[in-house]
Amino acid sequence: MEFDLNQLRELLAILNQTDIDELSLKSNDFELTIHKGNQSTAVVSNSAVQPVTLDGTSLELSASHESSPPPTPDKKWVDVNSPMVGTFYRSPAPDEPPFVEVGDVARRGQTVCIIEAMKLMNELEAEINGEIVEILVDNGEPIEFGQTLMRINPSS
């Protein structure tokens, strides 16, 4: 399992909105434990510990592999944000190809993904013409209202 700092930020933001005081996640590569309050720590097995601060929360973080930081969004890129809470799907069915891939040119009004909410499938359409430069969510992943799903570099 790849460790992503952006996913950790999202997890912390979600936890701050709940009554959950402690969360533990374990896999073969790492163990993550988060405690609400002054002492929040994340510990990953078999590696050196590095201090990290996220949104005022101090964490000890380490990993058995290094991941490269995500690309910095260009100011002209347009975020495609989720209009609702639900589950993100890249294709109309599990055995069908995704609506769009990174590098594809999307047209205004073209379906770029589906968000399932309360057993209803809601197609999300591109609001502009442009190239898909990032897809930030994995297929089948739960998403939040306003979460950035992908980025489009507008056509000139």
N, C-alpha and C positions, 0 to 999 in steps of 0.2 A: 504494500500500500504506500503510495507516494504521499509525503507530508507536505501540505500546502499552507503557507502562512495566511493567505487570504481566507481559506476555509476556517482556520483557527479564529480569525477576526470575526467572521460571520457567526461561528459557534458561540463566541463570547458575547456577541450582541444579542443573540437569541436567548442565551442563558440569563442575561441581565433582565430580560422581560418576563422571567418565570420565577417561581418560588423554589426552584431546585437549588440546593446549597452545595452539592458536590456531584461531579460527573467523572466517571472513569471509563476510558476506552483502551482496549488492549488488542494488539495484533502480533504477528510473529516479529515485526520490525520495531515496534515501539509500544510504550505504555504511556498514556496521557491521563493525568488526574488534575482536575480543576476544582478548587475550593473557593466559594464566594467569601469575600471579606478581605482583610489585609494581607493574608498569606495565600496567594494563588500560585500554584506551581504546576508545571508540566514536566514530566520526567520521561525520557526516552531511553530505552535500554541500550547497553553496549556502546556508549560513546561519551565524549566529553560534554559537559553541561555549559551552555551559553546563556547569560541573562538576557531577557527580552522584555520590553515594555510595550504593551498594546493598549491604547485608549486609557492610560492611567493604571492598568492592571499589570503588576510585575509578575513575570513568569520565568521559571528556569526551563530552558528548552534545549534539547539536544536531539540529534538524529543519527542513524547509522548510515545515512547517505545524504549527499548534498543536492538540493534542488536549485535550479537557476531562478532568479526573480522573474515575475511576469513582466512582459514588455510594458513600458510606460505608455499610457494612451496618448495619442496625438490629439491636440486641442480641437482639430476639425472633425475628429471621429464623432459619430452620433451613437449614443447608447440606446440599445433596445431594452427597455425595462419592463418588468412584469407588472401587469395591471391588477394582479390578484395573487393570493396565496394558492398554491396548488402543486402539481407535479409536472415537471418539464419533460416534454418528449420532442425529439429531433425529427421523427418520422411519423407518418400516419398509422403505421402498424409495425410490430417488431420485425417482420420479414421484408419490409420495404426500405428503400434507401432514404437517407435524411433529406429534409426539404432543402437545406443549404449546407455547404461545407465552407471552411475557411478558404478564401480565394475566389469563391463564386461571386457573380454579380447579381444582386437582388434588384428587382424592380418594385417600384411603389405599388402596394396592394398585393404583392406576392406573399404567400404564407411562408413564414420562416421557422415556425415551431407550433406545437400544440401545448396548451396548459390545461391539465385535467383538474377540475375543481368540483367537488361534490358530485362525482360521476358524470359530469358534463365535460365534453371535449371542446375547448375554446381555441380557435385558430388565431394566432397572432401574426399580423401582416406587417411588412416593411412599410414605414412611413415615407421613405425616401429611396431614390435610386442610388446604388453604390455597391462597393465591394465589401464582403464579409471579411473583416480582418481578425476578429477574435470571437470564439464561442466559449463563454466562461462557465457554463453549467454542463454537467454530464447528463446523459440520457437517463430518465427515470428518477432524477434527483428532486427532492422537495425544494420549493422555492418560496420566497417571501414577497409580499407586496413591495414594489419599487426596486427589487433586486435587478441588477444589470445582468442580462442574459447573454448578450452579444454586442459587438460594436461594428458599425458600418462606416467605411470611408466614403463620404458622398461623392458622386460623380460630378464633375464640373460642367 
